[in-house]
Amino acid sequence: MRKPLIAGNWKMFLNRESAIQLAKTLADRTGDITDRDILICPAAPLLSEVSKVIAKSKIMLGAQNMYFEKEGAYTGEISADMLISVGCSYVILGHSERRHVFEEENTSINKKVRFALQEGLKPILCVGELLEEREAGRTEKVLREQMVEGLQKVPLNSIGRVTIAYEPVWAIGTGKTATPEDADANQSFIRSTLVDMYSGGVAENMRILYGGSVKPDNINGLMARENVDGALVGGASLKADSFFEIITFKAH
Ligand code: PGA
């Protein structure tokens, strides 16, 4: 009952030409796919062009970040309204690179989540533990904190528009994927925190994606797990062939 979502996070890769080419190829090849949702998240300057290319396809558009104010003197920042005006429906928030390279914290991530919802965007809230947190047995504590603080004051009537992405930091861009069992166990834990925070119904309906070195050869195993409802794909989303193989994972 949870429709799978396969999302590509293009990060700070591609330029106008290569982004248009990739989007075109994906749009052409995914026309028949209806049983899963497809999302691409190009870098901000590429959104407008990519949006035109995928306008008639089923592929949805998302951004990789945004600011939590409506507008103003915030040099270098991007507003929700700007993203919506170029065709975005989703925005990735709290990605581990934002947390660890740009020192974003749960408090500002929470402001962004609430603002995105208020403006009509669907946030993908990323959560995940560092290797040292995992080795110290602190994974659940970290995940719980990121969930509780990241979703603070998100009301019941808008929680249904949130997607969670579980991305263990040690698995991002490293070629180390969490085993399907590991991903499932941690995503089951995330779902159980949603039961505590909201309700069984909210938890049951929430799409929880896995991210971290998702590739064509590990996607089927991951998607076979009960609590894995899709994938947030970095490196393997930059090539049409590998992303298409991931999109067309075999449902069990
Ligand atoms: P990766 O990135 O697939 O290259 O590990 C995933 C992500 O950071 O969203």
Residues whose N, C-alpha, C, O or C-beta is under 5 A from the ligand:
A	BS01	PGA	N9 A171 I172 G173 T174 G211 G212 S213 V214 L232 V233 G234 G235 A236
